Amino acid sequence: MRYDKIRSFALVKALSLGHLFAGYRAPLLLRSVFGSFGVLVHFYALKHMPQADVSMLSAGAPALTAIFAWFILKEKISALDVVNVFLVVAGMVLILKPPFIFGQSDAYSKDPEYVVAAIAVSVQTVLLANVIILLRLLKG
C-alpha cells in the first residue's frame, strides 16, 4: 500500500513538471536534430572517404564556431580569429581537392559518392559548430 502512494506521488509530480525546459525546447530540439544528423553523416562519410579526411574536415568546427558566435551571439572576434578561420577553410578545401580547382582526382573517380560524402561532411562541420553555439545559448 505504501509503495502505491509513492508511485502515485511520483507520477503526479512528473506530470506537473510541464514547465520543465520551458523556453529551451526549440534550442534543445535543434541541438538534438543537428547532433543526430552529424553522427549519421559522419558514418556515411567514413564509408565513402578516408578516415583522415573525414576527421580533419570535422575538426574545422571550432574555427567556424568563432564566426557563428560573432554572428549569432554577438561576441567579439579579433583579426587573428578571422585569419584563423580563413586558414581552416582553405585547409578544408585543400583536403577535399575539388575537381573544379585541382582537376580530376583518384578519390572522385573511384567512388562516385565521394562528392556527396564530401559535401555532407562540410555541412556536418557547419552543423557541429551550430551545436556548440546552441549549447552556449542553453547555458544562459
Helices and strands as residue ranges (DSSP letters): H 2-15, H 25-48, H 51-58, H 61-72, H 79-96, H 99-102, H 106-110, H 114-139
